[in-house]
Protein backbone atom coordinates (compact mmCIF):
# COMPACT_ATOMS: atom_id res chain seq x y z
CA UNK A 1 0.00 0.00 0.00
CA UNK A 2 1.85 3.13 -1.14
CA UNK A 3 1.85 6.28 0.89
CA UNK A 4 2.86 9.80 -0.02
CA UNK A 5 6.56 10.74 0.18
CA UNK A 6 5.97 12.46 3.51
CA UNK A 7 3.95 9.70 5.13
CA UNK A 8 4.86 8.23 8.48
CA UNK A 9 6.55 4.83 8.33
CA UNK A 10 4.29 1.81 8.49
CA UNK A 11 3.93 0.53 12.06
CA UNK A 12 3.96 -3.14 12.99
CA UNK A 13 0.62 -4.91 13.22
CA UNK A 14 -0.26 -5.31 16.89
CA UNK A 15 -3.25 -7.51 16.16
CA UNK A 16 -5.64 -4.57 16.58
CA UNK A 17 -8.39 -3.64 14.15
CA UNK A 18 -7.04 -2.01 10.98
CA UNK A 19 -8.85 1.31 10.67
CA UNK A 20 -8.63 3.87 7.88
CA UNK A 21 -9.72 7.32 9.03
CA UNK A 22 -10.83 9.31 5.97
CA UNK A 23 -10.33 12.97 6.89
CA UNK A 24 -12.38 15.37 4.79
CA UNK A 25 -10.79 18.59 6.07
CA UNK A 26 -9.27 19.10 9.51
CA UNK A 27 -9.20 16.91 12.57
CA UNK A 28 -7.83 17.21 16.10
CA UNK A 29 -4.56 15.80 17.42
CA UNK A 30 -6.45 14.56 20.50
CA UNK A 31 -8.66 12.41 18.30
CA UNK A 32 -5.77 11.12 16.22
CA UNK A 33 -3.62 10.10 19.18
CA UNK A 34 -6.59 8.53 20.95
CA UNK A 35 -7.53 6.47 17.90
CA UNK A 36 -3.92 5.38 17.46
CA UNK A 37 -3.98 4.03 21.01
CA UNK A 38 -6.92 1.66 20.35
CA UNK A 39 -6.51 0.53 16.72
CA UNK A 40 -3.99 0.02 13.92
CA UNK A 41 -4.57 3.46 12.40
CA UNK A 42 -4.04 4.95 8.96
CA UNK A 43 -5.03 8.52 8.10
CA UNK A 44 -6.12 9.50 4.60
CA UNK A 45 -5.79 13.28 4.62
CA UNK A 46 -5.84 16.32 2.33
CA UNK A 47 -2.19 17.34 2.28
CA UNK A 48 -3.04 21.06 2.27
CA UNK A 49 -5.09 20.88 5.48
CA UNK A 50 -2.83 18.39 7.21
CA UNK A 51 0.28 20.50 6.76
CA UNK A 52 -1.37 23.94 6.81
CA UNK A 53 -3.04 23.31 10.17
CA UNK A 54 0.18 22.08 11.76
CA UNK A 55 -1.34 18.66 12.44
CA UNK A 56 1.64 17.02 10.75
CA UNK A 57 3.99 18.58 13.30
CA UNK A 58 1.75 17.66 16.21
CA UNK A 59 1.48 14.04 15.04
CA UNK A 60 5.27 13.82 14.75
CA UNK A 61 5.73 15.36 18.21
CA UNK A 62 3.16 13.04 19.78
CA UNK A 63 5.09 9.86 19.03
CA UNK A 64 1.83 8.14 18.07
CA UNK A 65 2.21 5.06 15.88
CA UNK A 66 0.19 5.38 12.67
CA UNK A 67 0.41 5.67 8.91
CA UNK A 68 -0.44 8.85 7.02
CA UNK A 69 -1.45 9.02 3.36
CA UNK A 70 -1.41 12.60 2.07
CA UNK A 71 -3.49 13.46 -0.98
CA UNK A 72 -2.39 16.69 -2.75
CA UNK A 73 -4.63 19.25 -4.45
CA UNK A 74 -7.66 21.38 -3.63
CA UNK A 75 -11.14 20.22 -2.71
CA UNK A 76 -12.11 18.77 -6.10
CA UNK A 77 -8.71 17.15 -6.61
CA UNK A 78 -8.80 15.60 -3.16
CA UNK A 79 -12.29 14.25 -3.79
CA UNK A 80 -11.23 12.55 -7.01
CA UNK A 81 -7.81 11.33 -5.88
CA UNK A 82 -8.95 10.05 -2.52
CA UNK A 83 -11.78 8.15 -4.21
CA UNK A 84 -9.33 6.52 -6.61
CA UNK A 85 -7.09 5.60 -3.69
CA UNK A 86 -10.01 4.14 -1.74
CA UNK A 87 -11.19 2.08 -4.69
CA UNK A 88 -7.76 0.53 -4.89
CA UNK A 89 -6.85 0.04 -1.22
CA UNK A 90 -10.01 0.06 0.94
CA UNK A 91 -10.07 -3.74 1.03
CA UNK A 92 -6.86 -3.74 3.08
CA UNK A 93 -8.69 -2.32 6.08
CA UNK A 94 -11.24 -3.82 8.45
CA UNK A 95 -13.10 -0.57 9.18
CA UNK A 96 -13.40 2.79 7.44
CA UNK A 97 -14.05 5.79 9.72
CA UNK A 98 -15.37 9.05 8.23
CA UNK A 99 -16.31 12.57 9.29
CA UNK A 100 -19.96 13.61 9.03
CA UNK A 101 -22.25 12.49 6.17
CA UNK A 102 -20.95 14.72 3.40
CA UNK A 103 -18.55 14.44 0.46
CA UNK A 104 -15.74 12.56 2.21
CA UNK A 105 -18.13 9.95 3.51
CA UNK A 106 -19.57 9.44 0.02
CA UNK A 107 -16.15 8.31 -1.23
CA UNK A 108 -15.67 5.96 1.69
CA UNK A 109 -19.21 4.57 1.71
CA UNK A 110 -19.09 3.71 -1.99
CA UNK A 111 -15.66 2.09 -1.68
CA UNK A 112 -16.78 0.31 1.47
CA UNK A 113 -19.82 -1.14 -0.25
CA UNK A 114 -17.71 -2.29 -3.19
CA UNK A 115 -15.12 -4.00 -0.99
CA UNK A 116 -17.54 -5.05 1.78
CA UNK A 117 -15.71 -3.04 4.42
CA UNK A 118 -17.90 -1.53 7.18
CA UNK A 119 -18.08 2.26 7.32
CA UNK A 120 -18.60 4.18 10.56
CA UNK A 121 -19.63 7.82 10.07
CA UNK A 122 -18.84 10.04 13.03
CA UNK A 123 -21.32 12.94 13.40
CA UNK A 124 -20.21 16.15 15.16
CA UNK A 125 -22.36 18.80 13.47
CA UNK A 126 -25.96 19.20 12.28
CA UNK A 127 -25.14 19.85 8.59
CA UNK A 128 -28.33 21.52 7.37
CA UNK A 129 -28.59 23.65 10.51
CA UNK A 130 -24.96 24.75 10.18
CA UNK A 131 -25.47 25.59 6.53
CA UNK A 132 -28.58 27.61 7.37
CA UNK A 133 -26.36 29.90 9.43
CA UNK A 134 -24.72 31.04 6.18
CA UNK A 135 -28.11 32.20 4.93
CA UNK A 136 -28.73 33.93 8.26
CA UNK A 137 -25.51 35.84 7.60
CA UNK A 138 -26.66 37.00 4.18
CA UNK A 139 -25.75 34.21 1.78
CA UNK A 140 -27.28 34.54 -1.70
CA UNK A 141 -30.70 32.76 -1.74
CA UNK A 142 -29.89 30.82 -4.92
CA UNK A 143 -26.55 29.64 -3.52
CA UNK A 144 -28.29 28.70 -0.28
CA UNK A 145 -30.95 26.67 -2.10
CA UNK A 146 -28.35 24.83 -4.19
CA UNK A 147 -26.25 24.10 -1.10
CA UNK A 148 -29.22 22.70 0.80
CA UNK A 149 -30.09 20.43 -2.12
CA UNK A 150 -26.54 19.08 -2.31
CA UNK A 151 -26.39 18.48 1.45
CA UNK A 152 -29.77 16.72 1.50
CA UNK A 153 -28.66 14.46 -1.35
CA UNK A 154 -25.41 13.55 0.41
CA UNK A 155 -27.26 12.88 3.67
CA UNK A 156 -29.76 10.61 1.93
CA UNK A 157 -27.11 8.65 0.04
CA UNK A 158 -24.63 8.28 2.87
CA UNK A 159 -27.33 7.53 5.41
CA UNK A 160 -28.28 4.46 3.38
CA UNK A 161 -24.73 3.36 2.54
CA UNK A 162 -22.85 3.62 5.84
CA UNK A 163 -22.90 0.77 8.32
CA UNK A 164 -23.53 2.96 11.38
CA UNK A 165 -23.66 6.61 12.37
CA UNK A 166 -22.00 7.48 15.66
CA UNK A 167 -23.42 10.81 16.80
CA UNK A 168 -22.01 12.90 19.64
CA UNK A 169 -24.74 13.63 22.17
CA UNK A 170 -28.53 13.17 22.16
CA UNK A 171 -29.23 16.20 19.96
CA UNK A 172 -26.99 14.97 17.15
CA UNK A 173 -28.37 11.46 17.49
CA UNK A 174 -31.81 12.93 16.74
CA UNK A 175 -30.36 14.82 13.76
CA UNK A 176 -28.58 11.71 12.46
CA UNK A 177 -31.75 9.58 12.65
CA UNK A 178 -33.29 11.73 9.92
CA UNK A 179 -30.83 10.15 7.48
CA UNK A 180 -29.19 7.08 9.03
CA UNK A 181 -30.83 3.75 9.59
CA UNK A 182 -28.48 2.78 12.45
CA UNK A 183 -27.50 5.51 14.92
CA UNK A 184 -25.60 5.07 18.17
CA UNK A 185 -23.77 7.37 20.60
CA UNK A 186 -20.30 8.49 19.55
CA UNK A 187 -17.84 10.19 21.89
CA UNK A 188 -15.23 12.00 19.74
CA UNK A 189 -12.05 12.41 21.83
CA UNK A 190 -13.66 13.04 25.19
CA UNK A 191 -12.32 15.40 27.84
CA UNK A 192 -9.04 14.83 29.64
CA UNK A 193 -10.27 15.62 33.14
CA UNK A 194 -6.75 15.31 34.55
CA UNK A 195 -5.64 18.16 32.28
CA UNK A 196 -8.87 20.20 32.47
CA UNK A 197 -9.28 20.33 36.25
CA UNK A 198 -10.22 23.04 38.75
CA UNK A 199 -7.44 25.37 39.88
CA UNK A 200 -7.00 26.89 43.33
CA UNK A 201 -6.79 30.66 43.69
CA UNK A 202 -3.01 30.49 43.92
CA UNK A 203 -2.82 28.28 40.81
CA UNK A 204 -5.08 30.66 38.92
CA UNK A 205 -2.83 33.59 39.80
CA UNK A 206 0.28 31.65 38.77
CA UNK A 207 -1.30 30.61 35.45
CA UNK A 208 -2.26 34.19 34.63
CA UNK A 209 1.26 35.36 35.39
CA UNK A 210 2.77 32.57 33.29
CA UNK A 211 0.65 33.49 30.26
CA UNK A 212 0.88 37.25 30.75
CA UNK A 213 -2.82 37.72 31.49
CA UNK A 214 -4.17 40.51 33.71
CA UNK A 215 -4.31 39.44 37.36
CA UNK A 216 -6.87 42.02 38.49
CA UNK A 217 -9.53 41.72 35.77
CA UNK A 218 -12.54 39.45 35.27
CA UNK A 219 -11.23 37.16 32.51
CA UNK A 220 -13.82 35.80 30.07
CA UNK A 221 -12.60 33.24 27.53
CA UNK A 222 -14.18 33.00 24.07
CA UNK A 223 -12.47 29.89 22.76
CA UNK A 224 -14.30 29.37 19.45
CA UNK A 225 -13.05 30.27 16.00
CA UNK A 226 -14.80 32.92 13.92
CA UNK A 227 -17.09 31.06 11.51
CA UNK A 228 -20.63 31.22 10.17
CA UNK A 229 -22.25 29.12 12.92
CA UNK A 230 -20.60 31.01 15.80
CA UNK A 231 -21.80 34.31 17.22
CA UNK A 232 -18.72 36.33 18.22
CA UNK A 233 -20.68 39.55 17.72
CA UNK A 234 -22.95 38.78 20.69
CA UNK A 235 -20.01 37.71 22.85
CA UNK A 236 -18.21 40.98 22.12
CA UNK A 237 -21.27 43.18 22.56
CA UNK A 238 -22.27 41.41 25.77
CA UNK A 239 -18.77 41.85 27.19
CA UNK A 240 -18.77 45.53 26.21
CA UNK A 241 -22.13 46.04 27.90
CA UNK A 242 -20.92 44.34 31.09
CA UNK A 243 -17.92 46.67 31.10
CA UNK A 244 -20.20 49.69 30.67
CA UNK A 245 -22.07 48.52 33.78
CA UNK A 246 -18.92 48.52 35.87
CA UNK A 247 -17.29 45.11 35.40
CA UNK A 248 -13.52 45.29 34.82
CA UNK A 249 -13.64 42.61 32.14
CA UNK A 250 -11.09 41.33 29.63
CA UNK A 251 -12.28 39.08 26.78
CA UNK A 252 -9.72 36.62 25.42
CA UNK A 253 -10.05 34.74 22.12
CA UNK A 254 -7.81 31.77 21.36
CA UNK A 255 -7.44 30.21 17.92
CA UNK A 256 -6.10 30.45 14.43
CA UNK A 257 -8.64 33.17 13.63
CA UNK A 258 -7.91 35.41 16.62
CA UNK A 259 -6.95 38.30 14.32
CA UNK A 260 -10.44 38.13 12.79
CA UNK A 261 -11.86 38.35 16.30
CA UNK A 262 -9.81 41.47 17.03
CA UNK A 263 -10.81 42.99 13.68
CA UNK A 264 -14.47 42.27 14.43
CA UNK A 265 -14.23 44.10 17.76
CA UNK A 266 -12.93 47.16 15.92
CA UNK A 267 -15.57 46.89 13.19
CA UNK A 268 -18.31 46.83 15.83
CA UNK A 269 -16.98 50.10 17.20
CA UNK A 270 -16.70 48.83 20.77
CA UNK A 271 -15.28 51.47 23.13
CA UNK A 272 -11.57 51.05 23.94
CA UNK A 273 -11.62 47.50 22.55
CA UNK A 274 -7.85 47.54 22.03
CA UNK A 275 -7.48 47.61 25.82
CA UNK A 276 -9.80 44.78 26.80
CA UNK A 277 -10.17 42.44 23.79
CA UNK A 278 -7.15 40.10 23.62
CA UNK A 279 -6.30 37.58 20.91
CA UNK A 280 -3.81 34.72 21.08
CA UNK A 281 -2.86 32.01 18.57
CA UNK A 282 -4.21 28.50 19.01
CA UNK A 283 -2.62 26.72 21.96
CA UNK A 284 -1.58 23.08 21.93
CA UNK A 285 -4.75 21.26 23.01
CA UNK A 286 -2.84 18.63 24.99
CA UNK A 287 -0.56 21.09 26.77
CA UNK A 288 -1.13 24.83 27.27
CA UNK A 289 -4.80 25.12 26.28
CA UNK A 290 -6.15 23.85 29.60
CA UNK A 291 -4.26 26.60 31.47
CA UNK A 292 -6.50 29.26 29.93
CA UNK A 293 -9.71 27.42 30.85
CA UNK A 294 -8.46 26.89 34.40
CA UNK A 295 -7.55 30.52 35.09
CA UNK A 296 -10.58 32.13 33.40
CA UNK A 297 -13.52 33.50 35.39
CA UNK A 298 -16.05 32.49 32.72
CA UNK A 299 -16.31 30.74 29.36
CA UNK A 300 -18.51 32.45 26.78
CA UNK A 301 -19.80 30.15 24.02
CA UNK A 302 -22.07 32.23 21.80
CA UNK A 303 -23.36 30.36 18.75
CA UNK A 304 -26.12 30.44 16.16
CA UNK A 305 -26.12 26.63 16.07
CA UNK A 306 -24.04 23.96 17.80
CA UNK A 307 -23.72 20.21 17.94
CA UNK A 308 -22.27 20.25 21.46
CA UNK A 309 -19.38 22.69 21.84
CA UNK A 310 -16.29 21.08 23.29
CA UNK A 311 -15.24 24.34 24.92
CA UNK A 312 -18.30 24.17 27.19
CA UNK A 313 -17.33 20.71 28.40
CA UNK A 314 -13.70 21.71 28.84
CA UNK A 315 -14.79 24.76 30.83
CA UNK A 316 -17.04 22.71 33.10
CA UNK A 317 -14.29 20.11 33.59
CA UNK A 318 -12.02 22.95 34.73
CA UNK A 319 -14.68 24.12 37.19
CA UNK A 320 -15.11 27.38 35.31
CA UNK A 321 -18.63 28.84 34.89
CA UNK A 322 -19.95 28.58 31.33
CA UNK A 323 -22.28 30.95 29.48
CA UNK A 324 -23.75 29.27 26.39
CA UNK A 325 -26.35 30.06 23.75
CA UNK A 326 -29.50 27.99 24.14
CA UNK A 327 -29.19 26.33 20.74
CA UNK A 328 -28.69 22.84 19.36
CA UNK A 329 -26.91 20.33 21.57
CA UNK A 330 -26.09 22.94 24.20
CA UNK A 331 -29.79 23.58 24.77
CA UNK A 332 -30.35 19.84 25.24
CA UNK A 333 -27.32 18.93 27.36
CA UNK A 334 -26.43 21.96 29.49
CA UNK A 335 -29.57 23.11 31.41
CA UNK A 336 -28.69 23.44 35.09
CA UNK A 337 -24.96 23.12 34.37
CA UNK A 338 -24.29 26.26 32.31
CA UNK A 339 -25.80 29.74 32.23
CA UNK A 340 -27.94 29.44 29.09
CA UNK A 341 -28.88 32.58 27.15
CA UNK A 342 -31.16 33.18 24.14
CA UNK A 343 -29.65 33.16 20.67
CA UNK A 344 -28.13 36.48 19.59
CA UNK A 345 -28.78 38.18 22.93
CA UNK A 346 -25.84 40.33 24.10
CA UNK A 347 -27.93 41.74 26.95
CA UNK A 348 -28.43 38.26 28.41
CA UNK A 349 -24.70 37.53 28.09
CA UNK A 350 -23.92 40.76 29.95
CA UNK A 351 -26.39 39.84 32.72
CA UNK A 352 -24.78 36.43 33.18
CA UNK A 353 -21.27 37.87 33.22
CA UNK A 354 -22.33 40.29 35.94
CA UNK A 355 -24.09 37.52 37.89
CA UNK A 356 -20.99 35.28 37.80
CA UNK A 357 -18.79 38.19 38.91
CA UNK A 358 -21.11 38.98 41.84
CA UNK A 359 -21.86 35.34 42.79
CA UNK A 360 -18.50 33.57 42.30
CA UNK A 361 -19.12 30.80 44.84
CA UNK A 362 -22.55 29.87 43.46
CA UNK A 363 -21.25 30.05 39.89
CA UNK A 364 -18.32 27.74 40.62
CA UNK A 365 -20.54 25.33 42.52
CA UNK A 366 -22.74 25.00 39.43
CA UNK A 367 -19.67 24.50 37.23
CA UNK A 368 -18.38 21.74 39.52
CA UNK A 369 -21.70 19.94 39.10
CA UNK A 370 -20.95 20.14 35.38
CA UNK A 371 -17.51 18.67 35.97
CA UNK A 372 -19.05 15.64 37.69
CA UNK A 373 -21.31 15.16 34.65
CA UNK A 374 -18.37 15.46 32.24
CA UNK A 375 -16.37 12.92 34.25
CA UNK A 376 -19.28 10.50 34.12
CA UNK A 377 -20.25 10.93 30.48
CA UNK A 378 -17.38 12.42 28.45
CA UNK A 379 -14.09 11.35 30.03
CA UNK A 380 -11.32 10.70 27.51
CA UNK A 381 -10.44 7.17 28.63
CA UNK A 382 -14.08 6.11 28.46
CA UNK A 383 -14.45 7.66 25.00
CA UNK A 384 -11.60 5.67 23.48
CA UNK A 385 -12.56 2.47 25.22
CA UNK A 386 -15.90 2.87 23.42
CA UNK A 387 -14.08 3.50 20.12
CA UNK A 388 -12.13 0.27 20.60
CA UNK A 389 -15.38 -1.65 21.14
CA UNK A 390 -17.01 -0.02 18.11
CA UNK A 391 -14.10 -0.98 15.86
CA UNK A 392 -14.00 -4.57 17.12
CA UNK A 393 -17.74 -4.92 16.72
CA UNK A 394 -17.73 -3.48 13.18
CA UNK A 395 -14.80 -5.67 12.13
CA UNK A 396 -16.78 -8.80 13.06
CA UNK A 397 -19.72 -7.94 10.79
HELIX and SHEET records of a PDB file:
HELIX    1   1 UNK A   29  UNK A   38  1                                  10    
HELIX    2   2 UNK A   47  UNK A   52  1                                   6    
HELIX    3   3 UNK A   55  UNK A   62  1                                   8    
HELIX    4   4 UNK A   75  UNK A   89  1                                  15    
HELIX    5   5 UNK A   90  UNK A   92  5                                   3    
HELIX    6   6 UNK A  103  UNK A  115  1                                  13    
HELIX    7   7 UNK A  127  UNK A  136  1                                  10    
HELIX    8   8 UNK A  141  UNK A  161  1                                  21    
HELIX    9   9 UNK A  170  UNK A  176  1                                   7    
HELIX   10  10 UNK A  201  UNK A  210  1                                  10    
HELIX   11  11 UNK A  232  UNK A  244  1                                  13    
HELIX   12  12 UNK A  258  UNK A  267  1                                  10    
HELIX   13  13 UNK A  273  UNK A  276  1                                   4    
HELIX   14  14 UNK A  289  UNK A  295  1                                   7    
HELIX   15  15 UNK A  310  UNK A  317  1                                   8    
HELIX   16  16 UNK A  328  UNK A  333  1                                   6    
HELIX   17  17 UNK A  346  UNK A  358  1                                  13    
HELIX   18  18 UNK A  360  UNK A  377  1                                  18    
HELIX   19  19 UNK A  380  UNK A  395  1                                  16    
SHEET    1   A 7 UNK A  67  UNK A  71  0                                        
SHEET    2   A 7 UNK A  40  UNK A  46  1                                        
SHEET    3   A 7 UNK A  18  UNK A  22  1                                        
SHEET    4   A 7 UNK A  95  UNK A  99  1                                        
SHEET    5   A 7 UNK A 118  UNK A 123  1                                        
SHEET    6   A 7 UNK A 164  UNK A 167  1                                        
SHEET    7   A 7 UNK A 183  UNK A 185  1                                        
SHEET    1   B 6 UNK A 277  UNK A 280  0                                        
SHEET    2   B 6 UNK A 249  UNK A 254  1                                        
SHEET    3   B 6 UNK A 218  UNK A 222  1                                        
SHEET    4   B 6 UNK A 298  UNK A 301  1                                        
SHEET    5   B 6 UNK A 322  UNK A 325  1                                        
SHEET    6   B 6 UNK A 339  UNK A 341  1                                        
END                                                                             
